[in-house]
Amino acid sequence: MQVKSISNGVIAWCPPSAETLTVDSFTVEYWQSQNAVVGQSKGRYTTWFVQTGAEHQHQQWVLRHYWRGGLMEKFSRDAYLYTGLSRTRAYAELALLAQLYQEGFAVPNPIAAKIERFGLWYRADIIIERVDGAKDLVAHLAHQAMESQLWKKLGETIAKFHLRGVYHADLNAKNILISAEQFYLIDFDRGEIKSPQSKWQQANLQRLLRSFNKEQTKLSALQFNRQNWQQLLDGYQTLNPIDL
């Protein structure tokens, strides 16, 4: 990762092609002015998909702003206390993604992050490469079931992250992508590398199970059942046999 100063903060980037990014590159208005917005994902807030580079490259990026959640949202929608660059949400997530991507893990290619300071506070944005042809698991299961070998493969994928000590702070069904029978984990905000230990790994899996159950209450057509969960656990335990 490399870093350059801007008037009131920094831009950090990974691939050399991202060196030319400016402050404007982290705003949706810039991409709209280039007619380069190709889609969006709406959750609590909107994430934008943008087309970059020559048309024949078919490379798309994901632009995401860091928003507050929970009780703190009532005090500030997007301002965070600045305690050092490496501890900012965007820089930490970009650095973790860069490490995992270089090690061959199934994560999106990290592009860049912008951290802007104002007094004791900062705001931040991140850009990652969009996984080609991917859908989140909820969108996928809303229309079709997954065969048992795919559920086991998903379990193996999560186990590989856990064996490396990768803690995903928000492991849920929407933060898992599927593309051509390959799974990817996304949104590593507040993620970190920990010592592999069954307690947090178990909690991570239980969080994922609660997510599936919650999504099923909202979408009765979701193709998920108790047998699928057991298939996922079977795949997980082939690589990481912990007490579940």
Number of C-alpha atoms within 10 A of each C-alpha: 15 12 15 11 12 13 8 11 17 19 24 22 26 20 13 10 10 15 16 8 16 12 17 10 15 21 15 19 12 14 20 12 9 12 11 16 20 13 12 13 12 8 8 8 11 12 15 20 23 22 20 16 11 8 8 6 9 10 15 20 21 22 25 23 21 17 16 15 12 6 8 12 12 9 9 12 13 16 20 19 14 19 11 8 14 13 13 19 23 27 27 19 22 26 20 20 27 21 14 20 15 11 9 8 16 19 22 22 20 26 25 29 29 27 23 19 18 12 8 10 13 20 22 24 21 24 25 23 19 18 19 13 9 18 19 18 21 23 15 18 17 16 10 12 14 14 10 16 14 19 21 21 20 23 25 22 21 27 23 17 19 25 17 14 17 21 21 23 14 18 23 22 22 21 18 21 24 21 15 9 13 13 23 22 22 21 19 22 19 16 18 17 14 13 13 15 12 16 11 16 23 15 13 19 20 15 16 20 17 13 18 21 16 12 19 17 11 9 13 10 14 21 17 19 11 10 11 19 18 15 20 23 23 18 24 24 17 13 16 19 13 13 8 12
